Amino acid sequence: MTRDELIREYKEHSGTWPALVGVYGVIVGTMLLSGYLMVG
């Protein structure tokens, strides 16, 4: 990807940042919780 394409993608998706962060947060939280339960 060129720099211009990256900037265009970023601008298109900038409105969905909170949703993306929320989804990633849930995924990471689930992974951490399952790992903690397996170890503990």
N, C-alpha and C positions, 0 to 999 in steps of 0.2 A: 504494500500500500504506500502511496505517496503521502506527503505531509498534508496536501490539500484534501485528499480523501479522508484522512484521519480527522481533520478539522470538521469536515462536512458531517461525518458520522457522529462526532461528539456533539455538534450543534443539533442534529436530529434527535439524539437520545438524551440531551441534557434535561429535558422536561421529565424524564422517567427516572432520574437519579434516585429519589427517595424510594421508589418501588424496587429498584435494583438493589439498593443497599439493604432494604428490608428482606428481600429474598435471600441475598447472600448471608445476612445475619442469621436467618433461620437455618440455613444449610450448615453454616459453621457451628452454630449452637447445637444442632442435632448431632453433628459429628463429635463435638467435644463431650456432650452428655453421654453418648453411647460409648465412647472411649473410656470415660471416667467410670461408667458402670461396669465395663469389662475388667478394668484394672482393679477397681475397688471391690 
